[in-house]
Amino acid sequence: MRNLLHFSFGIIFVLVTIGCSANNQDTQDAVTGVKNRVKWSNIPAEFHPQMTDITLNTSSVDTLKLNIFGFAADVEVVYSENVPAGQGFLRAYRVSKTSGALAPIVSSVKAKTISLSGSGDYSCRIQITNGKITELDGTCYVRLQVMLPTNSELSVYNLNQLVSTKSKLITTDEFLIKLQKTTWVGDKRVALNDFLESYSKAGKNPAFTSAQVGIAIREFDLTADKLKVLRRLHGFVSDRENLNSMINQEFPEHARGEARVIAGIN
């Protein structure tokens, strides 16, 4: 069994092939759950294994976004007492058929978000079987680790997917303000996904009133989107006796019946 990932951006080319064992069972790291995780200590010298650390100042930011040439195979956040408060670093593991330089990782800061991304040419073809590299052409990342202090609540995203487990949970009111300040509907959907995913990762549920759900619904123009928002939020409502009046206010008449069904209103 083989899984193929093909990613291209401009003149960037990446091809990753992950091989499986003879009985078609992928090896899986017991701690991270990553399939076919490269056994770093066993990489032969001919593949020039290198680790690069990029220092991060996290004292005035609340979000870190990664997009390192589309790499997603093995990304984790590690919390350590050895990392000082307000700091952190990205540790990038890479291998190469030659010892040449790899296209750099560049950083930028906007508002309270640090963004790290790959820059320049990147060509990678790699095959991994049972944690061992069996084929390599070019230079490839094989693991990314974000190292943070143990008490860090930095929200870490890789390719727009939340990967941190200690993210600071924003309140419902803070979420609604963010939703109202967001212009594009696609970004509003992302904001909703991020909000709910952060609570899910923390093993908690957000708290909404019927009026607050109505505010969220009002931010979407299409009835289909409004119904989706209701479907995702109604279970967190504390004053369910007010849901029906909220539905009458926020939904066009033809959609109110479906909305009531979604909300479990007879």
MIROGU-704017 format. One record per residue (C-alpha): residue in one letter; x, y, z. Coordinates in pm, 1 decimal. Layout:
> lumke; x; y; z
> A; X; Y; Z
...
This chain:
> lumke; x; y; z
> M; 0.0; 0.0; 0.0
> R; 134.7; 339.8; -89.7
> N; 13.7; 687.4; -15.5
> L; 111.1; 961.4; -253.0
> L; 124.1; 1332.5; -177.5
> H; 181.6; 1576.1; -457.9
> F; 216.6; 1944.1; -373.0
> S; 311.0; 2222.4; -607.7
> F; 344.7; 2596.5; -566.4
> G; 507.4; 2796.9; -841.2
> I; 840.8; 2625.7; -900.1
> I; 813.6; 2413.9; -586.2
> F; 772.9; 2039.3; -637.8
> V; 719.0; 1778.4; -370.4
> L; 648.6; 1408.5; -410.0
> V; 628.8; 1188.8; -103.5
> T; 577.0; 814.0; -124.0
> I; 522.2; 623.5; 199.9
> G; 572.0; 250.0; 172.0
> C; 409.6; -7.6; 400.2
> S; 523.7; -333.1; 549.9
> A; 471.2; -668.1; 383.0
> N; 146.6; -732.0; 572.4
> N; 4.6; -397.1; 460.2
> Q; 17.0; -248.9; 813.5
> D; 171.5; 97.7; 854.4
> T; 405.3; 143.5; 1147.5
> Q; 267.8; 401.6; 1391.1
> D; 444.8; 602.1; 1658.4
> A; 293.4; 516.1; 1997.7
> V; 314.3; 872.4; 2132.3
> T; 218.7; 1091.8; 1837.2
> G; 15.8; 844.7; 1630.8
> V; 214.0; 945.1; 1320.4
> K; 223.9; 664.4; 1064.1
> N; 560.3; 569.0; 916.8
> R; 741.3; 815.7; 1140.6
> V; 1104.7; 837.9; 1038.2
> K; 1335.3; 689.0; 1301.6
> W; 1566.9; 986.9; 1319.9
> S; 1851.6; 819.0; 1510.0
> N; 1872.4; 545.5; 1246.4
> I; 1905.6; 767.6; 939.0
> P; 2231.1; 679.2; 758.7
> A; 2492.7; 948.3; 702.8
> E; 2446.0; 928.2; 326.8
> F; 2112.9; 1111.1; 370.6
> H; 2278.5; 1404.7; 555.8
> P; 2026.9; 1437.5; 843.3
> Q; 2016.6; 1792.8; 978.5
> M; 1815.6; 1978.3; 1243.1
> T; 1756.0; 2352.4; 1220.2
> D; 1610.9; 2564.2; 1502.1
> I; 1426.5; 2889.2; 1435.1
> T; 1385.2; 3104.7; 1746.2
> L; 1042.5; 3256.6; 1812.3
> N; 945.0; 3548.3; 2033.3
> T; 597.2; 3452.0; 2152.0
> S; 554.2; 3709.5; 2428.0
> S; 315.7; 3936.9; 2235.2
> V; 140.5; 3691.1; 1998.4
> D; -136.2; 3436.8; 2042.4
> T; -116.0; 3241.2; 1714.9
> L; 152.4; 3061.5; 1513.1
> K; 75.5; 2952.5; 1156.4
> L; 294.9; 2707.7; 964.7
> N; 305.2; 2634.3; 593.7
> I; 643.9; 2479.7; 522.5
> F; 607.4; 2382.5; 157.3
> G; 279.9; 2207.9; 239.9
> F; 448.6; 1961.2; 477.3
> A; 195.3; 1783.0; 700.8
> A; 322.7; 1426.1; 748.2
> D; 476.7; 1473.1; 1094.9
> V; 407.4; 1798.1; 1279.2
> E; 382.9; 1820.7; 1657.4
> V; 388.8; 2070.7; 1942.3
> V; 617.8; 1986.8; 2235.0
> Y; 582.6; 2161.7; 2572.1
> S; 903.0; 2178.6; 2773.0
> E; 1020.3; 2328.5; 3102.8
> N; 1349.4; 2407.1; 2927.6
> V; 1189.1; 2669.9; 2702.8
> P; 1172.0; 3012.0; 2874.7
> A; 839.4; 3193.3; 2906.3
> G; 760.8; 3415.8; 2608.0
> Q; 988.8; 3217.9; 2380.0
> G; 978.2; 2912.2; 2158.8
> F; 1134.2; 2768.4; 1849.7
> L; 1058.8; 2561.9; 1544.1
> R; 1283.6; 2259.3; 1501.5
> A; 1291.3; 2139.1; 1142.4
> Y; 1425.6; 1791.9; 1061.3
> R; 1546.4; 1740.5; 706.5
> V; 1732.4; 1491.8; 494.8
> S; 1912.6; 1532.8; 165.4
> K; 2085.7; 1322.2; -94.9
> T; 2348.2; 1595.9; -100.7
> S; 2470.6; 1834.2; 168.3
> G; 2351.0; 2140.7; -22.1
> A; 2146.5; 2422.6; 129.5
> L; 1769.6; 2394.1; 156.2
> A; 1527.3; 2671.1; 64.1
> P; 1487.4; 2882.9; 377.6
> I; 1197.6; 2915.0; 619.4
> V; 1092.8; 3278.0; 650.9
> S; 887.9; 3440.7; 925.7
> S; 653.6; 3737.0; 940.4
> V; 444.8; 3893.0; 1215.7
> K; 105.3; 4056.4; 1165.3
> A; -103.7; 4173.5; 1457.6
> K; -75.3; 3885.8; 1707.3
> T; 14.3; 3613.2; 1457.4
> I; 352.5; 3471.3; 1358.5
> S; 359.3; 3304.9; 1016.6
> L; 636.6; 3067.6; 909.3
> S; 656.7; 2955.0; 548.5
> G; 898.1; 2802.8; 300.6
> S; 1058.8; 3028.6; 42.1
> G; 1226.1; 2954.2; -288.8
> D; 1288.7; 2623.8; -467.6
> Y; 1197.8; 2297.6; -296.4
> S; 1226.2; 1958.4; -464.4
> C; 1165.3; 1640.0; -268.4
> R; 1100.3; 1275.3; -346.9
> I; 1111.3; 1034.9; -54.3
> Q; 993.0; 683.8; 25.2
> I; 960.2; 569.4; 386.5
> T; 897.4; 208.5; 482.3
> N; 858.1; 102.5; 845.1
> G; 1021.3; 423.8; 961.7
> K; 1324.0; 388.7; 734.6
> I; 1409.1; 597.8; 430.6
> T; 1440.5; 361.7; 136.2
> E; 1450.1; 616.4; -143.8
> L; 1546.0; 983.8; -149.3
> D; 1590.6; 1240.2; -421.0
> G; 1640.5; 1608.3; -343.8
> T; 1605.5; 1757.8; 3.6
> C; 1304.5; 1677.3; 221.4
> Y; 1156.4; 1775.1; 553.1
> V; 1061.4; 1469.7; 757.7
> R; 948.4; 1628.9; 1085.4
> L; 853.6; 1967.3; 1229.9
> Q; 843.1; 2032.4; 1603.8
> V; 722.4; 2350.9; 1768.3
> M; 886.7; 2375.9; 2111.3
> L; 698.3; 2589.0; 2365.7
> P; 703.8; 2655.2; 2742.2
> T; 490.0; 2419.3; 2948.9
> N; 237.8; 2692.6; 3032.6
> S; 211.5; 2832.0; 2678.4
> E; -138.1; 2885.3; 2538.7
> L; -17.7; 2971.9; 2189.1
> S; -253.7; 2843.8; 1919.6
> V; -45.4; 2658.1; 1660.5
> Y; -183.9; 2580.8; 1314.7
> N; -24.9; 2380.3; 1036.7
> L; -188.9; 2430.9; 697.2
> N; -484.3; 2589.1; 882.3
> Q; -531.1; 2282.7; 1105.1
> L; -500.0; 2330.7; 1481.5
> V; -216.3; 2112.9; 1614.4
> S; -159.4; 2256.1; 1963.4
> T; -331.7; 2111.1; 2270.3
> K; -302.4; 2401.2; 2514.8
> S; -445.4; 2683.5; 2308.8
> K; -603.6; 2971.4; 2497.1
> L; -979.2; 2947.5; 2467.1
> I; -1142.3; 3269.6; 2355.6
> T; -1482.1; 3355.1; 2497.6
> T; -1803.0; 3340.9; 2296.4
> D; -1821.8; 3721.2; 2292.7
> E; -1461.9; 3742.7; 2162.9
> F; -1547.6; 3491.5; 1890.2
> L; -1855.4; 3689.3; 1784.5
> I; -1654.6; 4012.3; 1766.0
> K; -1396.0; 3836.4; 1548.4
> L; -1672.4; 3699.0; 1326.6
> Q; -1823.4; 4045.2; 1282.5
> K; -1486.0; 4195.1; 1190.1
> T; -1421.9; 3927.7; 927.6
> T; -1523.2; 4028.6; 574.8
> W; -1518.3; 3717.8; 356.6
> V; -1760.6; 3430.7; 415.5
> G; -1482.2; 3175.6; 370.0
> D; -1288.0; 3341.9; 651.3
> K; -1599.9; 3342.0; 867.8
> R; -1630.2; 2965.5; 819.6
> V; -1265.6; 2924.5; 916.1
> A; -1317.8; 3138.1; 1227.8
> L; -1610.6; 2918.9; 1332.2
> N; -1414.0; 2599.2; 1268.7
> D; -1113.4; 2726.4; 1464.3
> F; -1330.1; 2835.5; 1756.5
> L; -1508.5; 2501.6; 1789.3
> E; -1192.8; 2298.7; 1726.5
> S; -1004.9; 2480.5; 2002.9
> Y; -1272.6; 2381.1; 2254.9
> S; -1285.2; 2025.7; 2122.6
> K; -908.2; 1985.6; 2160.6
> A; -933.6; 2113.9; 2518.5
> G; -1213.7; 1867.5; 2594.6
> K; -1456.6; 2151.0; 2672.5
> N; -1775.3; 2298.6; 2528.2
> P; -1837.5; 2666.3; 2451.0
> A; -2138.4; 2838.6; 2606.8
> F; -2398.9; 3019.8; 2396.4
> T; -2730.8; 3188.9; 2452.1
> S; -2997.0; 3179.0; 2182.2
> A; -2928.8; 3547.2; 2113.7
> Q; -2557.1; 3479.6; 2064.3
> V; -2631.8; 3200.0; 1817.2
> G; -2856.8; 3447.6; 1635.8
> I; -2566.5; 3693.8; 1610.3
> A; -2347.4; 3423.3; 1455.0
> I; -2620.3; 3320.7; 1211.0
> R; -2672.3; 3683.3; 1107.8
> E; -2312.6; 3700.0; 982.0
> F; -2395.0; 3460.0; 697.0
> D; -2610.7; 3562.4; 402.4
> L; -2699.1; 3226.8; 247.5
> T; -2974.4; 3027.1; 413.7
> A; -2769.9; 2708.1; 369.7
> D; -2486.3; 2865.7; 568.5
> K; -2726.7; 2986.5; 836.8
> L; -2861.4; 2632.4; 878.7
> K; -2507.9; 2494.2; 905.6
> V; -2422.6; 2744.0; 1179.2
> L; -2738.6; 2650.3; 1370.0
> R; -2657.2; 2281.1; 1333.3
> R; -2310.7; 2334.3; 1481.9
> L; -2407.1; 2568.3; 1767.1
> H; -2755.2; 2484.0; 1895.1
> G; -2625.4; 2204.4; 2119.5
> F; -2431.3; 2457.7; 2327.9
> V; -2731.4; 2683.4; 2399.9
> S; -2828.4; 2727.8; 2764.0
> D; -3169.0; 2896.6; 2715.4
> R; -3321.3; 2655.6; 2465.9
> E; -3669.6; 2790.8; 2539.8
> N; -3569.0; 3098.5; 2335.8
> L; -3445.9; 2911.4; 2029.6
> N; -3780.7; 2918.0; 1851.7
> S; -3814.1; 3295.8; 1870.6
> M; -3453.6; 3332.8; 1753.0
> I; -3528.6; 3108.8; 1453.9
> N; -3834.0; 3318.7; 1365.9
> Q; -3615.2; 3629.3; 1371.9
> E; -3306.6; 3504.0; 1187.6
> F; -3444.5; 3265.6; 922.3
> P; -3670.0; 3330.4; 622.4
> E; -4013.2; 3171.4; 656.5
> H; -3943.1; 2889.1; 412.1
> A; -3643.9; 2768.6; 616.7
> R; -3789.5; 2790.8; 966.6
> G; -3934.1; 2440.7; 961.7
> E; -3596.1; 2286.4; 876.8
> A; -3428.3; 2506.6; 1136.2
> R; -3666.8; 2383.4; 1405.6
> V; -3595.5; 2023.0; 1311.0
> I; -3220.8; 2087.9; 1337.0
> A; -3265.9; 2247.1; 1678.4
> G; -3490.1; 1965.9; 1799.2
> I; -3796.4; 2186.8; 1842.1
> N; -4129.1; 2010.9; 1796.5
